[in-house]
Amino acid sequence: VLRERGENAAWQAAAAMRKGMVIDLTPPLAIAAAALSLRHDLPMADSLILATAQAHDAVLWTQDEHFKGLPRVKYYAKK
């Protein structure tokens, strides 16, 4: 956010994230992320995001093209 929109937007995004839930990176979650990384050729950080969403039966909404076409992902291209 800082790179794309600037410092004010980054602070707003950080404030919004504080309303969320912090999920611990457990060994089973790390293994699931590694498997997703290999299966879908995802960068490890992206696979951690996807594994966490899957572990919590959540739909992942993103503009990150790495996730395009994956199940339970709602991808919207950047304008």
N, C-alpha and C positions, 0 to 999 in steps of 0.2 A: 504494500500500500504506500509506503514511504516513497519508493522509487516511482510508482505510477501516478500518485495523486498528491504527494507532498506531506509535510509534517503534520499539519492540522488534521487531515484525513486519517493519517496513521494513528494519532491520538484518539480520534473518534472510534476507529476500528478496535483499538486496544480496550477502550471503555466498553464497547459492545461485547467483546470477548469475555470480559469479567462477569457477564451475566450467564455465561455458559457453564458447563460441567467439565472438570478436569478428570481425564481418564488416565489411570496409571498404565505404563507400558509394562505389561506382565510377560513372562516367557511365552505363554501360549499365543498372546497377541503378536509378539515379535516373530514367532515361527510362522503364524498365519500371514503376516506382512511379507516375510521373505518368500513364502510360496507364491503369493500374489505378484511380487516383484519379478520372479522368474517366469511365471505363467503368462503375464501380460507385458513383460519387458518394461516395467515401470521403475522410475527412480525410487529408491528406498523410502524417501520422505512421503512420496505419493502413495506408496503401498501401505505405509503406516496409517495414513488418512483413510484409505479404502478399507483396510482390515478393521479399523476402529468403527467405521460406519456399519460394516457387515456384522460385527460382534454385537452391535446395539440395534440391529434390524432397522437401520436408518437409511433413508434415501440420501445420497450425496449430491448436492447441487454445486456445480462448479463451472468456471469458464476456462479451466485448465484442459488443454487439448489432449494431454496424456490419458485422460479418463474417458474420452469420446468412445461411445459404443459399448462400454462395459455395463453389465447388468446392475440395476438399481442405482444408476447414475443419471442425473439430469444435467446434460451438458448444454450450455448456451454459449455460442461463439461471442467473442468480444466484438463490440461495434466500433 
